[in-house]
Amino acid sequence: MLQALRGCYARLALKVNESKTAVANVWGRKFLGFCFWAAPKGEVKRAVAGQAMHKLRERIRQLTRRTKGRSLEQIAEGLRGYVPGCKAYFRLAQTPRVMRELDEWLRHRLRAVRLKQWRRGTTMFRELRALGASVDLAARIAGNARRWWRNRRMGLNRVLPIAYFDRLGVPKFS
């Protein structure tokens, strides 16, 4: 079958990229960043391919690095230049849960950036209290100042909610 494809391309004076070309089952292949998956009831749906999702996450990791010395506003500005394009490209994917999880992961990274910027426990406590956190919650989060990655659940999500990032202008995938 691939031999016939080579013959057709030769008549058209086109080259076949052997590393990208294959005659294979549709389930194991990706095409332009998309792949197919079988939904219940025998439906076939489009999803973002694993390799494309990996590249997307790597790019977001670069944009949200905690050691770059930029404000959260500058990071949001960089994300505004990248996320809408990805969202528009992958809007054909029929996997809304994946995009919601990507939003959650992005906000998790931004919360880690904010904690890393505050650095010391006393600064964290003061800033969290200014944002409206209770004394107990601010003390619990500030107590993990040297271990900011432990502050990953509901306490920090209540102090830095989705609306906080909306005010900063952080774009969403979903």
C-alpha positions in Angstrom: 0.0 0.0 0.0 2.8 2.4 0.9 4.5 1.4 -2.4 1.4 2.6 -4.3 1.5 5.9 -2.4 5.2 6.4 -3.4 4.3 5.7 -7.0 1.5 8.4 -7.0 3.8 10.9 -5.3 6.6 10.2 -7.8 4.3 11.0 -10.7 3.4 14.3 -9.0 7.2 15.0 -8.4 6.6 15.0 -4.7 8.8 13.5 -1.9 7.4 11.2 0.7 8.6 11.9 4.2 9.2 8.4 5.4 9.4 9.3 9.1 5.9 10.8 9.0 4.2 8.5 6.5 2.7 5.2 7.5 -0.1 2.9 6.5 -1.5 2.1 10.0 -4.5 1.8 12.2 -6.0 5.2 12.9 -6.0 4.7 16.7 -2.3 4.7 17.1 -1.6 7.8 14.9 -1.6 11.5 15.4 -2.4 14.1 12.7 -1.7 17.8 13.1 -1.7 17.5 16.8 -4.9 15.5 17.1 -5.7 11.9 17.6 -8.9 9.8 17.8 -10.4 8.0 20.7 -13.4 5.7 20.9 -16.2 7.1 23.1 -18.9 5.0 24.6 -21.7 3.9 22.3 -19.2 3.4 19.5 -18.6 7.1 18.8 -15.3 8.3 17.5 -14.1 11.6 18.9 -11.1 13.9 18.4 -8.6 14.6 21.2 -5.3 16.5 21.5 -2.5 14.1 20.8 -0.1 13.2 23.6 2.9 14.7 21.9 1.1 18.0 21.2 -0.1 18.1 24.9 3.5 17.5 26.1 4.8 20.4 23.9 2.0 22.6 25.1 2.8 21.9 28.8 6.6 22.4 28.2 5.9 25.8 26.7 3.7 26.8 29.6 6.4 25.6 32.0 8.9 28.0 30.2 6.4 30.9 30.5 5.7 30.3 34.2 9.1 29.5 35.5 9.5 30.5 39.1 13.1 31.7 38.9 12.8 34.2 36.1 12.4 37.3 38.3 9.1 38.6 36.7 5.9 39.7 38.2 2.7 37.8 37.9 1.4 40.5 35.6 4.3 40.0 33.2 3.8 36.2 33.3 0.1 36.8 32.5 1.1 39.0 29.6 3.3 36.2 28.2 0.5 33.7 28.6 -1.9 36.1 26.8 0.3 35.8 23.8 0.3 32.0 23.7 -2.8 30.5 25.3 -5.4 32.0 23.0 -3.7 30.6 19.9 -3.5 27.1 21.4 -7.1 27.4 22.5 -8.2 28.4 19.0 -6.1 25.6 17.4 -7.4 22.8 19.7 -11.0 24.0 19.9 -11.9 21.0 17.6 -10.9 18.6 20.3 -13.8 16.9 22.0 -12.2 16.6 25.4 -13.4 19.4 27.6 -12.2 17.8 30.8 -8.6 17.8 29.5 -8.8 21.6 28.9 -10.3 22.2 32.4 -7.5 20.1 33.9 -5.0 22.2 31.9 -6.6 25.4 33.4 -6.3 23.9 36.9 -2.6 23.0 36.4 -1.9 26.5 35.0 -3.4 28.2 38.1 -1.5 25.7 40.3 1.8 26.9 38.6 0.8 30.5 39.0 0.0 30.1 42.7 3.5 28.5 43.1 5.0 31.5 41.4 3.3 33.8 43.8 4.4 31.9 46.9 8.0 31.7 45.5 7.9 35.5 45.0 6.9 36.1 48.6 9.8 33.9 49.7 9.7 34.3 53.5 7.0 33.2 55.9 6.5 36.6 57.4 6.0 38.1 53.9 3.6 35.3 53.0 1.6 35.8 56.2 1.4 39.6 55.6 0.3 39.3 52.0 -2.2 36.5 52.6 -3.8 38.5 55.4 -4.0 41.5 53.0 -5.8 39.3 50.5 -8.4 38.4 53.1 -7.1 35.1 54.5 -7.9 34.2 58.1 -5.1 34.2 60.7 -5.1 30.4 61.0 -5.1 29.9 57.2 -2.3 32.5 56.6 -0.2 31.0 59.4 -0.7 27.4 58.0 0.4 28.5 54.5 3.2 30.7 55.8 4.4 27.8 58.0 5.3 26.0 54.8 7.3 28.9 53.4 10.4 26.9 52.7 8.2 24.1 51.4 5.8 26.1 49.2 5.0 23.0 47.1 3.1 21.6 50.1 0.6 24.5 49.9 -1.3 22.9 47.1 -4.8 22.3 48.2 -7.9 24.1 49.2 -6.4 26.7 51.6 -4.4 28.5 49.0 -7.1 28.0 46.4 -9.5 30.0 48.7 -7.0 32.8 49.1 -6.0 32.9 45.4 -9.2 31.9 43.7 -10.0 31.8 39.9 -11.3 35.3 40.1 -7.9 36.5 41.3 -6.3 35.2 38.1 -9.2 36.6 36.0 -8.4 40.1 37.4 -4.8 39.6 36.3 -6.0 38.7 32.8 -4.7 35.1 32.8 -6.3 33.4 29.8 -8.2 30.2 30.1 -8.1 27.0 27.9 -11.7 26.0 28.6 
